[in-house]
Amino acid sequence: MEILNAREEKLELTYPCSWSYKLIALEQKAIEAAIKDILDERGHKLTHSKNSKGGKYISMNLDLLVYNEDDRNFIYESLRAHQYIKMVL
């Protein structure tokens, strides 16, 4: 499967594969709640990335196994649409 990155270079992905999302929210508990809503009991790893300079936002890395492009996109769109998540990278 091919996707374009920011420089429009094609990436070759072989599924299933590990994928990372960077999540930005107001607090860690909000990110954890959103992940529970979307992933339920699905295996994942959540690690702290950083806090904004003013301390208003927190970013965390979500790493998990995605099974295909539809799965990867569904998770991205679900996270992006969740009320607690401010941004997904």
C-alpha positions as CSV (number, residue, x, y, z in Angstrom):
1,M,0.0,0.0,0.0
2,E,1.3,3.4,-0.9
3,I,0.7,6.7,0.9
4,L,2.2,10.1,0.5
5,N,4.1,11.8,3.3
6,A,4.5,15.6,3.7
7,R,7.2,15.7,1.0
8,E,5.0,13.7,-1.4
9,E,7.3,10.7,-1.3
10,K,5.6,7.3,-1.6
11,L,5.8,5.1,1.5
12,E,5.5,1.4,1.1
13,L,3.5,-0.2,4.0
14,T,3.1,-3.9,4.5
15,Y,0.2,-4.7,6.8
16,P,-0.1,-5.5,9.6
17,C,2.4,-3.0,10.8
18,S,3.2,-0.8,13.8
19,W,1.9,2.7,13.6
20,S,2.3,5.8,15.8
21,Y,-0.1,8.7,16.3
22,K,0.8,11.8,18.3
23,L,-2.2,13.0,20.3
24,I,-2.6,16.5,21.7
25,A,-5.2,17.3,24.4
26,L,-5.6,19.3,27.6
27,E,-4.7,16.5,30.0
28,Q,-3.4,12.9,30.0
29,K,-6.7,11.6,31.4
30,A,-8.6,13.0,28.4
31,I,-6.3,11.2,26.1
32,E,-6.6,8.0,28.1
33,A,-10.5,8.3,28.0
34,A,-10.5,8.9,24.3
35,I,-8.3,5.8,23.6
36,K,-10.6,3.7,25.8
37,D,-13.6,4.9,23.9
38,I,-12.0,4.1,20.5
39,L,-9.8,1.2,21.1
40,D,-11.5,-0.4,24.1
41,E,-9.3,-3.4,25.0
42,R,-7.1,-3.4,21.9
43,G,-3.4,-3.6,22.7
44,H,-1.5,-0.3,22.5
45,K,1.3,1.6,24.1
46,L,0.8,5.2,25.3
47,T,3.8,7.3,26.2
48,H,4.3,10.9,27.2
49,S,5.8,13.1,24.5
50,K,5.9,16.6,26.0
51,N,3.9,19.5,27.5
52,S,3.3,22.8,25.8
53,K,5.5,25.7,26.9
54,G,2.6,27.3,28.8
55,G,1.5,23.9,30.2
56,K,-2.0,24.1,28.7
57,Y,-1.6,21.1,26.4
58,I,0.0,17.7,26.6
59,S,1.1,15.5,23.8
60,M,1.4,11.7,23.9
61,N,2.4,9.0,21.5
62,L,0.0,6.2,20.8
63,D,1.7,3.1,19.2
64,L,-0.2,0.1,18.1
65,L,-0.5,-2.6,15.4
66,V,-2.8,-1.6,12.5
67,Y,-4.1,-4.4,10.2
68,N,-4.8,-2.5,7.0
69,E,-5.2,1.0,5.5
70,D,-8.9,1.1,6.5
71,D,-8.0,0.2,10.1
72,R,-5.3,2.9,10.2
73,N,-7.5,5.6,8.7
74,F,-10.5,4.6,10.9
75,I,-8.4,5.0,14.1
76,Y,-7.0,8.3,12.9
77,E,-10.4,9.7,12.0
78,S,-12.0,8.5,15.2
79,L,-9.2,10.1,17.3
80,R,-9.4,13.3,15.3
81,A,-13.2,13.5,15.8
82,H,-13.1,12.7,19.6
83,Q,-14.2,15.6,21.8
84,Y,-11.2,15.3,24.1
85,I,-8.5,15.2,21.4
86,K,-7.4,18.6,20.1
87,M,-5.1,17.4,17.4
88,V,-3.8,14.1,15.9
89,L,-0.5,14.0,14.0
